[in-house]
Amino acid sequence: MITDVISGREQMTDDEKELFLCDLKSVCAEYFDGDAKFSLDITRTERGYSVCVVFDAVRIKKFKKPR
């Protein structure tokens, strides 16, 4: 769980960010076609962190609800 990894720390290492984005890219590929360029911004807030992942998608794939 990501919250366990970053609790008590102010930021993730570059390696941790790359690992997170790699996992996220595989999930996003199920729903979107895009250029696979992702950016990650993590900002400290009063209640924890605000995490923003930005990527361009050229198409939203059709998918069916799992049975």
N, C-alpha and C positions, 0 to 999 in steps of 0.2 A: 504494500500500500504506500503510495507516494507520501501521504501525511506522516507516516512513521519515519520515512527516510529524511524528511526535511525539518521535522519538529526541532526547535531549539537552534536552528541555523538560519542565517539570513539569506542564503542563496544556494543554488545547486551548482555542482561543478560542471564544466563543459562536457565531460564524459557522461554525467548523469542526464544532462539536457539532451544529448545525442541519443542516448538509450530511450528516453521518454519519447522523443520525436520519431524514432524508428518504430516503436510499438504503435504509436498513433497513426503513422503513415499507412500501416497495414490495415488498420480499422477504417480509415478514411477511404482507402482504395476500394472498399466494399460498397461505398455509397457515392463516390465522386470520381470523375476522370479529371486529372489536372496535371500540372507540370512537376509535381512532387517537391516543390520548394516550400518549405515550412519555416515560419519564424515563431519564436517563443519569447514572451515577455512575462516575467514574474515580478509583481510589485507587492511590497509589504503593505498591509492595511491594518486597521484597528482590530479586526477580528481574525486576522491570519494573513492570507495571501490572495491576490487577484491574479489568476493565470489566464493569459490570452494567447491563443494559438491562431495564427493567420496563415491561410494558404489560398491560392487561386484554384478555382474549379471551372472547367470548361463545359462540364455536363454533369447533371445529377442522374445517377443510374436508377433504373426501375428495380424495385425489389419487392418481394412478397413477405408478408408477415409469417414468421415461423409457426409451424403447426404444432 
